[in-house]
């Protein structure tokens, strides 16, 4: 057993240090945790399962916590397979167990578990419904599109604990001790970032409750200084600026655009920019680039022209920003092209499709390699972005 969260709530989740890519796209150098919990009362509730990858370890944790007893309920907050991967196995082992979930989650279950009979074995709950376990009363709140439509969260009225589904989640295994915000931010913007309005709706529900602990489905259990975590979620979900500064994202084929991007960083710092971050979109983590774009209020994109379009790593980056609802930012553009520069036009078109994006300053056009004659335009762009 790992640990108690309260006298009645135990952690029964599992770390995964073997995974190569989370959701087959996000690098997780420090692994990921699949969090699951057990509430020990007159009726026993298991809060979510885990990914099938770690099913055996989860079963060991569950059985150690149960000590031969039988769970009464399995509460399913989210149907994504990393949290609901072994629902069918649980139903098979405990024939009397009832699944508690939103109506949409119950509708989804047969899609994932062909041949499993759910009829008569589920309890569909709606906004504000309660379930008594004995001393503990669970109250359910719907959280649609945080980040799937069936998501709900649970509030334990007795211990004042919120089981927050993917909300307040974080990359990184629990065995790896690290500062919360960096990997929580990367997780938020890449997993939930599109759904700021829906996250705001959930925050309003949570802040109306007396909460002493947040138990997410990934990452550490949050107990101290909850205002800090909720405050960051408020900034992120409103698409507000967390860090004053400029993020430069570049996509360079033979190094010319990279040189211009590095020069732009030098110019910005000389002009008093409080912080300038830079990313090579061909080599750096795309999810971290997306995170930095949302974190800062200003962005400069620099890219080479390619096949009468824009170099694909930049196209991919801007496409990611579109998917995640990038908005409320000032953006400058640097393009490079030897005989027919066109990257700037494509980047402009993509940015103009985003909400409340202000394209500022003169577009800087580099012809193959940056030259002294390009510096006035770069200085002017720096002045405009700042």
FENMOCOR-V207409 format. One record per helix or strand of 2 or more residues. SS is the DSSP state (a for helix, b for strand). FROM is the first residue (numbers start at 1). LEN is the number of residues. If there is no record, write none. Layout:
SS,FROM,LEN / SS,FROM,LEN
This chain:
b,3,2 / b,9,3 / b,14,3 / b,21,2 / b,26,2 / b,32,3 / b,37,3 / b,45,3 / a,52,15 / b,73,3 / a,81,4 / a,87,7 / b,98,5 / a,103,10 / b,122,4 / b,130,3 / b,137,6 / b,152,5 / b,161,3 / a,180,28 / b,213,3 / a,226,12 / b,243,9 / a,256,15 / b,276,5 / a,286,10 / b,296,11 / b,309,2 / a,312,12 / b,327,10 / a,343,10 / b,355,5 / b,364,3 / a,372,14
